[in-house]
Amino acid sequence: MKIHKSFIPQALAFLVNWLLVLQAKLSIHGITLGMTAAQVSELQSQIGNFLTQSANVEQKRNELQSLIEQRNTVKKTLLGTIRAWVKKWKAHDNYTSAIGEDMDIVPESTVVNPDTYKPVLLATPFSGYVKVEFRKTGLDGINLYGRLKGEPDWKFVARANASPFQDARPLSEAGTPEAREFTAFGVKNDQQFGQGSDVACVVFGG
């Protein structure tokens, strides 16, 4: 059975390249195929406008990603400094549990039922990867599983010890966006336990 796919690429990167070629070829074939010079110019202008907007979006996305990485670096340094000070404070002769409570530097205890524990996932598609976020709640991490929507079986993706995790697996079919589903189980002392998370689904374009 022959399946006909649209000649217009779905993935943005492929669409941009296709439009660049079409924009150039209009100058060669547009008049031959019955267009007026004004119509050729108008269509080329529309393509150019879309390409400019796409480039602007990509630039802003890269700027945002850079800002996020800068923030995360500052956060890591800051929290490391705070942890070091908290350790010194708690070792000081004047430290009391009341001071610790007042400064909110006393960790809360979390009771995890190994039979009913269920991770919470949040999946967000980006250019080149899917960001999967989760809460560790005192665990070592999660075992992450994935599948394409409609598939019956889950496949192991990775052991994620830190959130967020980046699923950078390539598309199953290059240039064709796909609906990816994720679920996860908690891991403690290298043992998987509890129940699978609710399914998180995203459309990933590569």
C-alpha positions in Angstrom: 0.0 0.0 0.0 1.4 3.4 -1.0 1.0 6.2 1.5 1.2 9.7 0.2 2.8 12.3 2.4 2.3 16.0 2.1 5.0 17.7 0.0 5.2 20.4 2.7 7.5 19.3 5.6 6.0 19.3 9.1 9.1 19.8 11.2 10.1 23.4 11.3 13.8 23.0 10.4 12.8 21.1 7.3 10.1 23.5 6.4 12.5 26.5 6.6 14.9 24.8 4.2 12.1 23.8 1.9 10.8 27.4 1.8 14.3 28.8 1.1 14.5 26.5 -2.0 11.0 27.4 -3.1 11.6 31.1 -2.7 14.7 30.9 -5.0 13.0 28.6 -7.6 10.0 31.0 -7.9 12.3 33.4 -9.8 13.1 30.6 -12.3 9.7 28.9 -12.7 7.1 31.3 -11.5 6.4 33.1 -14.7 6.6 29.9 -16.7 3.8 28.4 -14.5 1.5 31.3 -15.1 2.3 33.8 -12.3 2.8 37.5 -12.9 6.0 39.1 -11.8 4.0 40.9 -9.1 2.6 37.6 -7.8 6.0 36.0 -7.7 7.3 39.0 -5.7 4.3 38.9 -3.3 4.7 35.1 -2.6 8.5 35.5 -2.2 7.8 38.4 0.2 5.4 36.3 2.3 7.9 33.5 2.5 10.6 36.0 3.5 8.4 37.3 6.2 7.8 33.9 7.6 11.5 33.0 7.5 12.3 36.3 9.4 9.7 35.6 12.1 11.0 32.0 12.5 14.6 33.3 12.8 13.4 35.8 15.4 11.6 33.1 17.4 14.7 30.8 17.3 16.9 33.7 18.4 14.6 34.5 21.4 14.5 30.8 22.3 18.3 30.6 22.3 18.5 33.8 24.4 15.9 32.3 26.8 17.8 29.0 27.1 21.0 31.0 27.7 19.3 33.0 30.5 18.0 29.8 32.0 21.4 28.2 32.1 22.9 31.4 33.6 20.2 31.4 36.3 20.8 27.7 37.0 24.5 28.3 37.4 23.9 31.2 39.8 21.4 29.1 41.7 23.8 26.2 42.1 26.5 28.5 43.4 24.1 30.3 45.8 22.6 27.1 47.2 26.1 25.6 47.7 27.1 28.7 49.7 23.9 28.6 51.8 24.4 24.9 52.5 27.9 25.5 53.7 26.8 28.3 56.0 23.9 26.2 57.4 26.4 23.5 58.2 28.5 26.0 60.1 25.5 27.6 61.8 24.3 24.2 63.1 27.8 23.5 64.5 27.9 26.8 66.3 27.6 26.8 70.1 24.7 29.3 70.0 22.6 27.3 67.5 19.3 26.0 68.9 16.5 24.1 67.2 14.3 27.2 67.8 16.7 29.3 65.7 16.7 26.6 63.0 12.9 26.5 62.9 12.7 30.3 62.8 15.2 30.4 59.8 13.4 27.5 58.2 16.6 25.5 57.8 15.3 22.3 59.4 14.5 19.6 56.8 11.0 18.2 56.7 10.6 14.4 56.9 8.7 12.7 54.1 7.2 9.3 54.5 7.1 7.4 51.2 4.9 4.3 50.9 6.7 2.0 48.6 3.5 0.4 47.4 1.6 3.6 46.6 4.3 6.1 45.7 3.7 7.7 42.3 6.0 10.2 40.6 4.7 13.4 39.0 6.0 14.2 35.6 5.9 17.3 33.4 7.1 17.0 29.8 7.8 20.0 27.6 9.1 19.9 24.0 12.0 22.0 22.9 14.1 22.2 19.7 16.2 19.0 19.7 14.9 17.5 23.0 12.0 17.0 25.4 12.5 18.3 28.9 11.1 16.0 31.6 10.7 17.4 35.0 9.9 15.5 38.2 10.1 15.8 42.0 12.6 13.5 43.8 10.8 13.7 47.2 13.7 12.0 49.0 14.3 9.5 46.3 17.5 8.7 44.4 15.7 9.4 41.1 13.3 7.8 38.6 13.3 5.2 35.9 11.9 6.9 32.9 10.0 5.0 30.2 8.7 6.1 26.8 6.7 5.1 23.8 5.0 6.6 20.8 1.3 7.3 21.2 -0.6 4.2 20.1 2.2 1.7 20.9 1.3 -0.9 23.5 4.7 -1.4 25.1 6.9 0.9 27.2 10.6 1.1 26.5 13.2 2.1 29.1 14.6 5.6 28.3 17.0 6.4 31.2 17.6 6.4 34.9 17.2 10.1 35.8 18.9 11.2 39.0 18.3 14.9 38.6 15.5 17.0 37.3 15.1 18.1 34.6 16.1 15.3 32.3 16.6 15.9 28.6 15.2 13.2 26.2 17.3 13.9 23.1 16.4 10.8 21.2 16.0 11.4 17.5 12.7 11.2 15.7 11.6 7.7 14.7 11.2 9.0 11.2 13.3 12.0 10.3 11.3 15.1 9.6 8.0 13.7 10.9 6.8 15.0 14.3 5.7 12.4 16.7 3.6 12.1 19.9 5.8 10.8 22.7 4.4 9.4 25.9 6.3 9.1 29.2 5.8 7.4 32.5 8.2 6.9 35.4 8.7 4.9 38.6 10.5 6.0 41.7 14.0 4.6 42.5 15.6 4.2 46.0 18.8 2.3 46.7 18.8 1.2 43.1 15.4 -0.4 43.4 12.4 0.6 41.4 9.2 0.7 43.4 5.7 2.2 43.6 3.3 2.9 40.8 3.9 4.4 37.4 3.2 8.1 37.1 0.3 9.4 35.1 1.2 9.5 31.4 2.8 12.7 30.1 2.3 13.3 26.4 4.0 15.8 24.1 4.3 16.3 20.3 8.0 16.4 19.5 9.1 17.9 16.2 12.8 17.2 16.4 
